Amino acid sequence: MSKDYWAVVYKDGDLWAGYANGDIRDTHGDGQDWRELHREGACYVGNEVKVCLWR
């Protein structure tokens, strides 16, 4: 069982895409693909999502 939120951001051809769990107990993505994301610095931004990645 998942003990935290998580997200996956990946390159799909020339575009960025991703998905995540919507509930901390979910071990799979919530089934809602974020579609196309564009990069803004350390963040990947879509219509209804913003994911920022740091080391």
C-alpha positions in Angstrom: 0.0 0.0 0.0 1.3 3.5 -0.9 2.2 5.7 2.1 2.6 8.9 0.1 1.5 10.8 -3.0 3.5 10.1 -6.1 3.7 11.4 -9.7 5.1 10.1 -13.0 6.3 12.6 -15.7 7.6 11.1 -18.9 8.6 12.1 -22.4 6.2 10.8 -25.0 7.9 11.4 -28.4 8.5 15.2 -28.6 5.9 15.9 -25.8 5.8 15.5 -22.0 3.0 13.7 -20.2 2.2 12.2 -16.8 -0.1 10.9 -14.2 -0.3 10.4 -10.4 -2.3 8.9 -7.6 -5.3 11.0 -6.4 -5.5 9.4 -3.0 -2.5 8.5 -0.7 -3.8 4.9 -0.4 -3.8 4.3 -4.2 -1.0 2.2 -5.6 -2.0 2.9 -9.3 -2.6 6.2 -11.1 -6.1 7.6 -10.8 -6.7 6.8 -14.5 -6.7 10.4 -15.5 -3.8 11.1 -17.9 -2.6 14.7 -17.7 -2.2 14.8 -21.5 0.3 17.2 -22.9 2.6 19.0 -20.4 4.9 21.9 -21.2 8.0 22.8 -19.2 8.4 26.0 -17.2 11.8 25.8 -15.5 11.7 22.9 -13.0 8.0 22.5 -13.5 5.8 20.6 -16.0 2.4 22.4 -16.5 -0.8 21.2 -18.0 -4.4 22.5 -18.0 -5.2 21.3 -14.5 -1.8 20.3 -13.0 1.6 21.7 -12.1 4.4 19.3 -11.1 7.8 20.6 -10.0 10.8 18.4 -9.7 14.0 19.0 -7.7 16.9 16.8 -6.7 
